[in-house]
Amino acid sequence: QVQLVESGGALVQPGDSLRLSCEASGTIYNPTAMGWYRQAPGKEREFVALKRWSGANTDYADSVKGRFTISRHKTKSTVYLQMNDLKPEDTAAYYCYATIVSRDFWGQGPQVTVSA
């Protein structure tokens, strides 16, 4: 059974940096892609960033371009989200996802809170 284990959620101040990580386990298959969505209280879940395994292409939401960087481990099914210059509007639960053999799997959504 595929499981996504995330880490790195925290309470930080505006302008701080934080790195989230997400590891997929329980499968022999490599992901097609891994990425992050986020959901703030009272809002819909929104796309944040994506990393494709083939070609190593990345996509970002406009709201995080230039501040967030998604990367992957060279050999593991692990993806990282480096978040710099965090803003209060980045406050949300951050959900990792992985597409593996045409199925999407989701992590538990660690909380990132940006507050002075």
C-alpha angles and dihedrals in degrees: 000000000000116000130183116207117194132190140175106067114145149145110266139166126251111280094027126123129232135178125213123196132195128189125192117211139168098060138085092211126092117236120257087215141344129200150138138268125181136205126199122199110283093007136099122258110268135197117256111169143341135201119195116208094212111065091359092249119170134201129193137190111249090241093064103033111126092017105057127053125192119203139163138224113257096235109010130073089249131127130191132204114204108197118194132179091018118203131201089251089063088069107121147106106279115216121199117209135188131196108214122171090345094307127110121225127189137210127224097264112242115215122250114192121185111193139141 
